[in-house]
Structures are given as structure tokens and as C-alpha cells.
């Protein structure tokens, strides 16, 4: 831990006396900081109150986590139930599996946990309906599928997976990318939203009306709109934005005529910074204020047709750091 000074920077606890513990994935919930570390017996979920004695292991193998109020939700495999939804209040007694969603295999999508309206949302497969959007209030009874998107749009009794990914809470809805897998409708992976109910879970816009879909991704909230990268057959991967309505879901600008994609959308101060490429200039750092005229190259770091390919975007204060 550190207070920002050399004297105040010290090892909190030697978690693995025989090697590195490799702690990562730090998340705060309530009075604790949670993280994953290897004590020599494998990775598990740990928590700390800032003291050596208060740094303890809570459960075995875990991945993906999100705080909802004072509770931390995460995916874990106890060796008996497969990967399922777990929760903890920072105590051993308060660390438990929420529900065995799939008794015959792994139930939960480990990298989809997202907080929205005091609940945790995620993708899960119960072994019957395929991988769909689920939610939980922290109880077994309150852990339920929101909507069977795949089956609903196929209109058959056959189970298809919509595989929701890139969940993000924005305004009064949860947005995500889902694939209806429906050749008859010509819909592939597109932008969806949900208010937490089956009837309130719907397609925002079929951006690319074919089975491939527009594959929306890299969602960020900026100036009361949702920005993301999506692809259509006319423009390739470009910067898009949405106010949550079909008419309000539009491409910001066509950065490149050829298919040079935008990536790593990151909000810094009053701008969106991202990586994009155009012919003859390569991949460089770009900026946008959400308008076509305000979307432009920030700096051609590697002059000429070569690419500087900035990556690993990290925000600190009003600055962006990258490699």
C-alpha cells in the first residue's frame, strides 16, 4: 500500500511466501478492497482493510467482479458446481454461491458482471435456454433470466444463444451487444437495451441488416449519449452514438473510406479519445466531441504512412496515458 510517499509505501502482506502472488483486479465495496491473488495453492478472491491481519482469502478460483452497494459479486468455481455467481460482504460467513444456475456445467459468463439499478446483470447459460441476459438481487429466488432473446426471435422451441456482451449501464437502461442468430429476420449482433424486464428488453437499431450484424463494442457514456464502435457494409468500423432510440442511433462520422477501425474509446475530461487509422497515415490518436466536425486526428505521432498504434489507454485526472 502507499500514501504517495516513499516512506509510506510498503508491502501489506506476503500472500505467497514461496513466490509472487500477482494481485490484480482491485475493486472497492463497502469497507474493503477486493482483489485476486495466488497464495501458492491457486488464485482466489481476497479482501483487505489495509492491514496485514485484515488481508484474507475468501474463496477459491474466481474471475470477474463488480460491486453493488456494499456487496461484491463475482464468478467462482468451487470444484463442485462449475463457474457460478458468488457474492461476499467481506466475511467468510458472508461469502457464498448465490445460485447454481447450470447444475450440469458452467452457468455464468465471467466477464459480463455489471451493476444496474441495485442489481447485478450478466450473461448466463442455465443449460436450457442458451446464453442469455440474467439479473440477480443477491438471493437465489431473485436470480433469474431477464429474457430469452435467442428463442424469442427464432420463434421456435429450439434453444439459441444471444450471448450478451459488453454490458453498460447508461441512463435508465442497460445496453449491450446481442446476437439473435436469426437468418429469417436477417439480424446478427446488434445494439440492445433493457430496463430489467422481458418486455423492456429490445433491439435499439439493426445497424447492419444482415446476419453478420454491426458488432457494436467499446461502449462509453459521454454528454448524455452512448458512444461505441460499429460496422456496416457501407463504411466499415466507425464511431457511432445513441440516445437510446432507433432514430437517435447514428454514425458520428465516416473517418475512413477504407475499413480502418476505431478502437479503445476513452472519455478524458470533455473529449472522447480513441485510436483510428486512415490510409496513408496509419493508426494514430484521435479525438471527438461527439460531432462530425469535432472528430479529428489529435496527433500523427509516427509521421507518414506508418502507425504509432497507441494502446493500453489509462486515465489519470484529466490526462490520458498510453503506450
Secondary structure, DSSP 8 states (H G I E B T S, - for coil): --SSSSTT------S-TTS----EEEEEETTEEEEEEE-SS-EEEEEESSSSTT-EEEESSEEEEEEETTEEEEEEE-SSS-EEEEEESSSSTT-EEEE-S-TTS--B-TT--EEETTEEEEEEE-SSS-EEEEEESSSSTT-EEEE-HHHHHHTSSS------EEEEEETTEEEEEEEEEETTTTEEEEEEEESSSSTT-EEEE-SS-STTB---EEEEEETTEEEEEEEETTTEEEEEEESSSSTT-EEEE---SS----EEEEEETTEEEEEEEETTTEEEEEEESSSSTT-EEEE-SS-SSS-------EEETTEEE--
